Amino acid sequence: MGSSCSHLGIPAPKGPNIVGCTDFMMDHSTRGSFFRLYYPCQKTEKAEKPDWVPSREYFNGLADFMKINRSLGEKLFSYFFGSFKIPAYTDAPFKSSEKCPVVIFSHGLGAFRTLYSAICAELASQGFIVASVEHRDQSASATYYFREKAESERSASAQDGLTEEWMYYRALRHGESEFPLRNQQVKQRADECILALDRLTDINSGVAVQNVLQTQFDWTTLENSMDLCRTAVMGHSFGGATAVEALCKEVKFKCGVALDSWMFPLDDEIFPRVKQPIFFINSEKFQWAGNISRMRKLDSAVVQRKMITIRGTVHQSFPDFTFMTSNWIGKLMKLKGEIDPELAIDLSNKASLAFLQRHLGLEKNFNQWYPLIDGEDENLIQGTNIPLLQSAM
């Protein structure tokens, strides 16, 4: 059962391409790569749009993350969000007239791979291949892998020796210092983004890959489909910090976009080691002086580092939740700001596309949105709305 408000839902992508999506896991363990792939696809009659939340375990994970009873949480989340679909077609055949630039996307704390579909589907509709990673560092509200069954668990009829194993969000323990945990997690998350790029590189090269998940998508159609010289990393909140960490670790990422980034998990020593362009797109209500000052440590006279703030936005203006609740519930739960959610995500997406065109050397029409990179719009602020004391710089 789902919410009955017909006007709610994730906005359709605006680009010239129809969007397909599929899931990929290789190998089956926690050390493997797990992501939702968004890509330009062929028009097809039979394809269906997938559920926004793939299974009930994710509702349980969200309940744990929000510290509410699982049974109650599952009922509430199923009612409000259970009927929503992602604006992309499951396992639809890949189609592109040219090689696609690549974006690796990293989710925020307590999220998972499907919760940023408005952003990822828009990028795919504009010709990108996007891998939205589901992190296994216990920062996702829920995720899963497969473990090998013990001999006692195996049956003669079983097709394989694997069984699904769920991992849930790990909260801070009483008295535990937060930085060591988050710093270890951001390093693992960056490694998982790099691993996703490595897997796509294999697929692009025609290396046979073994997707543990049973999908109908033909991965061989992606051979030689990606322009891996034009690769970026992007993320929201904890995912924004992950994008910065990944840029430091992997020069194959040519630039990064950090959406309302939470900078706390990062070591100060990585800032001078990041050499690629970065675009910080912030909300008006989430940021504070200490966080902005850490972004400012990435300022450079040599490479472009840009920052804009979208007026009337909150931290949850970037994930899909903002499109799925009525105005008063959305504002009560801080899922919506004062600005229309579709206008906010449209500004964020257009500014991101413009930045990607500039720094990946794309021959698209995203240059029409170059002014947004400098905050030139009535709903944008160039830089930040947060006053910074000199001591915070």
Secondary structure, DSSP 8 states (H G I E B T S, - for coil): -----TT-S-----SSSEEEEEEEEESSSTTSEEEEEEEEE---SS----BSS-SHHHHHHHHHHTT--HHHHHHHHHHHHTT-B-SSEET--B--SS-EEEEEEE--TT--TTTTHHHHHHHHHTT-EEEEE---SS-SSEEEEEEE--GGG--TT-SSSEEEEEEE-----TT--HHHHHHHHHHHHHHHHHHHHHHHHHHHHT-----SS-----GGGGTT-EEEEEEEEEEETHHHHHHHHHHHH-TT--EEEEES---TTS-GGGGGG--S-EEEEEETTT--HHHHHHHHTT--SSS-EEEEEETT--GGGSSGGGGSS-HHHHHHTTS--SS-HHHHHHHHHHHHHHHHHHHHT--SSGGGGHHHHTT-STTEEES-SS---GGG-
